[in-house]
Amino acid sequence: MKYHKLVENAAKPEGFWGKLMIRSMNKGHSALTDWALTHVTIENGYRVLDVGCGGGRTVSKLCDRVGSGKVIGVDYSELCIRKSESSNHKQVLCGKAEFRQASVSQLPFESGSFDLVTAVETYYFWPDKLNDLLEVQRVMRHGGKLLLVFEMRRTADDPDRWKPVEERLNIKAVSRSDIRDILLRAGYQNIRTYTKSGTSWLCATAEKE
Ligand SMILES: C[S@@+](CC[C@H](N)C(=O)[O-])C[C@H]1O[C@@H](n2cnc3c(N)ncnc32)[C@H](O)[C@@H]1O
């Protein structure tokens, strides 16, 4: 029962269980995020958007890498925005980090605003994946990069591995070819996928033409 309440709050953290989930995500996704970030170059001055920022741990890691740049986190959960702001309060105060409550389907930014967009363990929940990837592409600059990160990788030899979570949250784990295909359909270029041996981790990088 407690486990189920916690897991259900991965989709949109709210209330008591949402607070616990945010704490658990910040801790549980840290090593996955560090690994995924080794697959992108982040230059001094970059403007980075983290979609589905949860408790803001990825934004904090990105702030350490952008030098004079800026990192913006968006999440449609009000609780996530409040938690992200408090855990990154120094970076928010100096204007290096900012958080906005918004859906990936309607990002409150002008076209071409970001050098890099990251999305850690959030894609499964996006309501209209192809259009949401197009909306993300809209806010990227030409030549800008997208980094999508997954812990729930589906493989042919163990397709039911994530079934209990998939059923509870009404989501689908992602295979290498799923993500490559949809990124191609959305018009992204230079698509690459990476896995880490001994884990279920998967990340994909892609560029806007
Ligand atoms: C499993 S959590 C991952 C949070 C964070 N990226 C991390 O790695 O700890 C998924 C996050 O995506 C957010 N999310 C889900 N669907 C979203 C949407 N349509 N628009 C914006 N955020 C969304 C949820 O509110 C939640 O904070």
The ligand as a Gaussian input file, in Angstrom:
#p B3LYP/6-31G(d) Opt

LIG

0 1
 C        9.987000      10.120000     -12.227000
 S        9.971000      11.853000     -12.029000
 C       11.641000      12.316000     -12.497000
 C       12.042000      13.650000     -11.917000
 C       13.470000      14.089000     -12.190000
 N       13.700000      14.326000     -13.591000
 C       14.445000      13.079000     -11.637000
 O       15.169000      12.464000     -12.413000
 O       14.476000      12.904000     -10.417000
 C        9.003000      12.427000     -13.409000
 C        8.774000      13.909000     -13.375000
 O        8.211000      14.326000     -14.611000
 C        7.196000      15.276000     -14.345000
 N        6.264000      15.253000     -15.472000
 C        5.520000      14.199000     -15.896000
 N        4.778000      14.546000     -16.957000
 C        5.057000      15.843000     -17.227000
 C        4.583000      16.766000     -18.199000
 N        3.656000      16.412000     -19.105000
 N        5.085000      18.019000     -18.206000
 C        6.002000      18.389000     -17.271000
 N        6.480000      17.554000     -16.308000
 C        6.017000      16.290000     -16.282000
 C        6.578000      14.790000     -13.026000
 O        5.859000      15.798000     -12.354000
 C        7.814000      14.320000     -12.281000
 O        8.390000      15.343000     -11.511000

